[in-house]
Amino acid sequence: MLNEIDELMIMDEYVNTFESLDDPYLDIVLKSKFGKKHLRINFYWDPTESRDHLSVYLNSKQIENLNMYLSLATGKITKDNEQIKILYDQGILQGD
């Protein structure tokens, strides 16, 4: 997913949907069009009976923060990274 978020951030036109093989209650949509970027997470109540769901949207700045968090969590960057330090200082990232 980290690679897909990287693609989303650099492409002007991009759409990709992830449907978890082991979690039918969740799918993630990455979309970029005309410079507007968003990530949508759909949480389904009962996918076997209906498509009723709650959608959570992340804007470009939130996607950048998620990208930094995933990079940190996967070891691609460390806490010494200047952008990570800023996210800790702003309270966006907390704890160890």
N, CA, C and O of each residue as an XYZ file, in Angstrom:
384
protein
N       0.819     -1.186      0.000
C       0.000      0.000      0.000
C       0.869      1.260      0.000
O       0.507      2.279     -0.587
N       2.005      1.169      0.660
C       2.912      2.317      0.705
C       3.326      2.734     -0.703
O       3.372      3.926     -1.006
N       3.626      1.769     -1.559
C       3.994      2.084     -2.944
C       2.844      2.748     -3.684
O       3.061      3.657     -4.485
N       1.626      2.301     -3.420
C       0.461      2.884     -4.080
C       0.229      4.323     -3.621
O      -0.152      5.173     -4.426
N       0.452      4.601     -2.348
C       0.316      5.974     -1.849
C       1.394      6.855     -2.481
O       1.130      8.005     -2.830
N       2.608      6.317     -2.629
C       3.660      7.067     -3.321
C       3.229      7.419     -4.742
O       3.422      8.549     -5.191
N       2.645      6.449     -5.452
C       2.154      6.689     -6.815
C       1.066      7.763     -6.816
O       1.077      8.662     -7.658
N       0.139      7.670     -5.884
C      -0.950      8.637     -5.783
C      -0.405     10.053     -5.645
O      -0.918     10.983     -6.268
N       0.628     10.215     -4.835
C       1.147     11.543     -4.546
C       1.861     12.176     -5.741
O       1.944     13.401     -5.823
N       2.379     11.365     -6.671
C       3.107     11.943     -7.803
C       2.291     11.993     -9.094
O       2.658     12.719    -10.018
N       1.202     11.245     -9.178
C       0.416     11.182    -10.415
C      -0.733     12.189    -10.388
O      -1.358     12.396     -9.348
N      -1.009     12.814    -11.536
C      -2.157     13.708    -11.649
C      -3.456     12.930    -11.850
O      -4.508     13.333    -11.353
N      -3.382     11.825    -12.572
C      -4.551     10.974    -12.811
C      -4.228      9.585    -12.278
O      -3.330      8.914    -12.786
N      -4.962      9.154    -11.253
C      -4.673      7.865    -10.632
C      -5.913      7.375     -9.900
O      -6.575      8.150     -9.209
N      -6.230      6.092    -10.047
C      -7.315      5.470     -9.292
C      -6.901      4.029     -8.999
O      -6.442      3.315     -9.890
N      -7.062      3.611     -7.758
C      -6.807      2.225     -7.388
C      -7.670      1.879     -6.183
O      -7.845      2.689     -5.273
N      -8.205      0.665     -6.192
C      -9.035      0.184     -5.087
C      -8.409     -1.084     -4.530
O      -8.023     -1.982     -5.278
N      -8.314     -1.143     -3.215
C      -7.824     -2.332     -2.518
C      -8.980     -2.955     -1.766
O      -9.656     -2.288     -0.983
N      -9.203     -4.222     -2.002
C     -10.189     -4.970     -1.232
C      -9.436     -6.094     -0.541
O      -8.871     -6.972     -1.194
N      -9.433     -6.060      0.764
C      -8.699     -7.049      1.539
C      -9.284     -8.441      1.314
O     -10.501     -8.624      1.339
N      -8.408     -9.416      1.097
C      -8.864    -10.786      0.890
C      -9.409    -11.409      2.168
O     -10.282    -12.276      2.116
N      -8.896    -10.968      3.318
C      -9.311    -11.572      4.576
C     -10.235    -10.675      5.408
O     -10.602    -11.041      6.525
N     -10.616     -9.505      4.876
C     -11.503     -8.608      5.619
C     -12.543     -8.010      4.680
O     -12.297     -6.976      4.059
N     -13.719     -8.662      4.570
C     -14.754     -8.156      3.659
C     -15.419     -6.871      4.161
O     -16.258     -6.305      3.461
N     -15.064     -6.406      5.347
C     -15.684     -5.213      5.933
C     -14.944     -3.927      5.577
O     -15.309     -2.856      6.062
N     -13.915     -4.014      4.741
C     -13.064     -2.854      4.499
C     -12.583     -2.835      3.049
O     -12.197     -3.871      2.507
N     -12.605     -1.675      2.431
C     -11.855     -1.455      1.200
C     -11.309     -0.036      1.187
O     -11.833      0.856      1.855
N     -10.259      0.153      0.423
C      -9.549      1.431      0.384
C      -9.459      1.891     -1.068
O      -9.069      1.126     -1.949
N      -9.826      3.153     -1.307
C      -9.789      3.717     -2.652
C      -8.833      4.903     -2.650
O      -8.974      5.828     -1.850
N      -7.862      4.862     -3.554
C      -6.917      5.971     -3.744
C      -7.275      6.641     -5.062
O      -7.443      5.965     -6.077
N      -7.394      7.972     -5.054
C      -7.822      8.657     -6.262
C      -7.144     10.010     -6.394
O      -7.006     10.754     -5.422
N      -6.722     10.314     -7.624
C      -6.150     11.617     -7.947
C      -6.723     12.043     -9.293
O      -6.688     11.291    -10.266
N      -7.250     13.261     -9.328
C      -7.793     13.784    -10.574
C      -7.699     15.297    -10.546
O      -8.124     15.933     -9.582
N      -7.144     15.873    -11.599
C      -6.983     17.323    -11.720
C      -6.249     17.923    -10.515
O      -6.581     19.021    -10.067
N      -5.254     17.202     -9.993
C      -4.467     17.710     -8.877
C      -5.090     17.493     -7.503
O      -4.421     17.697     -6.490
N      -6.359     17.084     -7.448
C      -7.021     16.782     -6.167
C      -6.781     15.319     -5.828
O      -6.988     14.437     -6.661
N      -6.350     15.075     -4.625
C      -6.054     13.716     -4.190
C      -6.876     13.376     -2.959
O      -7.059     14.208     -2.071
N      -7.371     12.136     -2.915
C      -8.014     11.690     -1.695
C      -7.869     10.186     -1.542
O      -7.683      9.446     -2.507
N      -7.960      9.781     -0.322
C      -7.957      8.376      0.038
C      -9.261      8.154      0.783
O      -9.574      8.876      1.730
N     -10.012      7.163      0.359
C     -11.301      6.861      0.994
C     -11.232      5.450      1.569
O     -10.831      4.506      0.889
N     -11.625      5.327      2.815
C     -11.708      4.022      3.462
C     -13.183      3.740      3.701
O     -13.868      4.513      4.370
N     -13.670      2.629      3.152
C     -15.067      2.233      3.336
C     -15.129      1.102      4.353
O     -14.450      0.086      4.208
N     -15.947      1.287      5.380
C     -16.199      0.263      6.385
C     -17.623     -0.244      6.171
O     -18.581      0.518      6.299
N     -17.761     -1.525      5.846
C     -19.081     -2.101      5.568
C     -19.658     -2.746      6.818
O     -18.952     -3.439      7.550
N     -20.966     -2.511      7.063
C     -21.627     -3.066      8.252
C     -21.751     -4.574      8.121
O     -21.300     -5.313      8.997
N     -22.354     -5.036      7.041
C     -22.527     -6.472      6.811
C     -22.494     -6.716      5.308
O     -23.540     -6.710      4.659
N     -21.313     -6.929      4.750
C     -21.178     -7.003      3.303
C     -21.933     -8.163      2.666
O     -22.181     -8.151      1.460
N     -22.304     -9.171      3.466
C     -23.050    -10.296      2.889
C     -24.505     -9.943      2.644
O     -25.167    -10.580      1.824
N     -25.018     -8.926      3.351
C     -26.425     -8.587      3.229
C     -26.692     -7.264      2.530
O     -27.733     -7.112      1.890
N     -25.787     -6.309      2.634
C     -26.015     -5.015      1.986
C     -24.674     -4.329      1.736
O     -23.635     -4.792      2.205
N     -24.706     -3.246      1.008
C     -23.505     -2.457      0.759
C     -23.514     -1.191      1.623
O     -22.788     -0.243      1.322
N     -24.324     -1.158      2.695
C     -24.323     -0.021      3.610
C     -22.936      0.118      4.223
O     -22.336     -0.865      4.659
N     -22.439      1.340      4.250
C     -21.082      1.535      4.744
C     -20.860      2.955      5.252
O     -21.641      3.867      4.979
N     -19.798      3.108      5.979
C     -19.305      4.397      6.445
C     -18.026      4.679      5.662
O     -17.143      3.825      5.590
N     -17.923      5.857      5.083
C     -16.716      6.236      4.346
C     -15.961      7.307      5.112
O     -16.552      8.259      5.622
N     -14.653      7.140      5.186
C     -13.771      8.122      5.806
C     -12.832      8.620      4.710
O     -12.170      7.827      4.041
N     -12.780      9.937      4.533
C     -11.943     10.541      3.500
C     -10.733     11.208      4.136
O     -10.838     11.855      5.178
N      -9.578     11.040      3.492
C      -8.361     11.742      3.887
C      -7.999     12.707      2.766
O      -8.036     12.348      1.590
N      -7.647     13.940      3.142
C      -7.226     14.916      2.140
C      -5.727     14.756      1.874
O      -5.078     13.891      2.460
N      -5.190     15.584      0.997
C      -3.786     15.458      0.586
C      -2.817     15.518      1.763
O      -1.886     14.715      1.833
N      -3.017     16.445      2.676
C      -2.118     16.576      3.825
C      -2.196     15.343      4.720
O      -1.172     14.858      5.201
N      -3.400     14.837      4.943
C      -3.567     13.635      5.759
C      -2.940     12.418      5.083
O      -2.391     11.545      5.755
N      -3.022     12.361      3.756
C      -2.390     11.267      3.014
C      -0.871     11.350      3.165
O      -0.208     10.329      3.344
N      -0.321     12.560      3.094
C       1.122     12.735      3.290
C       1.537     12.253      4.680
O       2.561     11.586      4.827
N       0.737     12.594      5.704
C       1.040     12.150      7.070
C       0.967     10.634      7.174
O       1.819     10.014      7.811
N      -0.046     10.031      6.555
C      -0.172      8.569      6.565
C       1.027      7.941      5.862
O       1.564      6.936      6.326
N       1.438      8.521      4.764
C       2.594      8.026      4.027
C       3.851      8.055      4.894
O       4.628      7.101      4.902
N       4.045      9.151      5.618
C       5.196      9.251      6.508
C       5.117      8.202      7.626
O       6.117      7.567      7.960
N       3.922      8.029      8.197
C       3.740      7.035      9.262
C       4.045      5.635      8.744
O       4.757      4.876      9.402
N       3.512      5.280      7.566
C       3.761      3.955      7.006
C       5.236      3.763      6.687
O       5.771      2.669      6.862
N       5.898      4.818      6.219
C       7.336      4.747      5.952
C       8.116      4.496      7.232
O       9.078      3.728      7.239
N       7.706      5.139      8.305
C       8.347      4.930      9.608
C       8.062      3.523     10.125
O       8.968      2.842     10.606
N       6.814      3.089     10.027
C       6.416      1.779     10.551
C       7.090      0.630      9.804
O       7.348     -0.422     10.390
N       7.374      0.819      8.530
C       8.000     -0.243      7.733
C       9.521     -0.150      7.717
O      10.183     -0.987      7.104
N      10.079      0.854      8.382
C      11.522      0.992      8.455
C      12.147      1.676      7.255
O      13.371      1.717      7.129
N      11.320      2.212      6.375
C      11.840      2.920      5.200
C      12.557      4.206      5.615
O      13.517      4.625      4.969
N      12.082      4.829      6.700
C      12.741      5.996      7.291
C      12.808      5.782      8.801
O      12.181      4.866      9.333
N      13.573      6.633      9.488
C      13.710      6.509     10.942
C      13.171      7.767     11.622
O      12.796      8.738     10.965
N      13.143      7.723     12.937
C      12.687      8.881     13.708
C      13.618     10.076     13.570
O      13.261     11.188     13.961
N      14.788      9.861     13.028
C      15.735     10.960     12.811
C      15.349     11.806     11.602
O      15.892     12.895     11.418
N      14.433     11.333     10.785
C      13.971     12.069      9.613
C      13.336     13.379     10.063
O      12.535     13.398     10.998
N      13.692     14.463      9.402
C      13.221     15.796      9.801
C      11.689     15.909      9.741
O      11.081     16.517     10.622
N      11.068     15.330      8.710
C       9.608     15.403      8.610
C       8.928     14.628      9.737
O       7.885     15.049     10.238
N       9.506     13.509     10.131
C       8.956     12.729     11.249
C       9.064     13.528     12.540
O       8.132     13.531     13.344
N      10.181     14.202     12.747
C      10.345     15.043     13.942
C       9.266     16.130     13.986
O       8.719     16.425     15.049
N       8.964     16.719     12.831
C       7.916     17.749     12.769
C       6.561     17.154     13.145
O       5.799     17.775     13.886
N       6.253     15.958     12.643
C       4.971     15.322     12.968
C       4.870     15.019     14.460
O       3.789     15.137     15.037
N       5.978     14.631     15.095
C       5.980     14.425     16.545
C       5.784     15.757     17.272
O       5.006     15.837     18.223
N       6.478     16.789     16.832
C       6.359     18.110     17.458
C       4.931     18.652     17.364
O       4.456     19.313     18.288
N       4.255     18.376     16.260
C       2.873     18.846     16.051
C       1.856     17.965     16.780
O       0.674     18.304     16.836
N       2.305     16.844     17.334
C       1.391     15.945     18.036
C       0.634     14.998     17.120
O      -0.251     14.272     17.572
N       0.974     14.999     15.833
C       0.319     14.085     14.889
C       0.759     12.664     15.158
O      -0.058     11.743     15.135
N       2.052     12.475     15.413
C       2.583     11.185     15.841
C       2.908     11.294     17.332
O       3.390     12.324     17.804
N       2.636     10.219     18.055
C       2.878     10.215     19.498
C       3.436      8.872     19.921
O       3.292      7.879     19.208
N       4.068      8.843     21.070
C       4.573      7.592     21.642
C       5.869      7.137     21.000
O       6.556      7.905     20.327
N       6.187      5.862     21.226
C       7.431      5.302     20.699
C       7.186      4.838     19.312
O       8.098      4.326     18.663
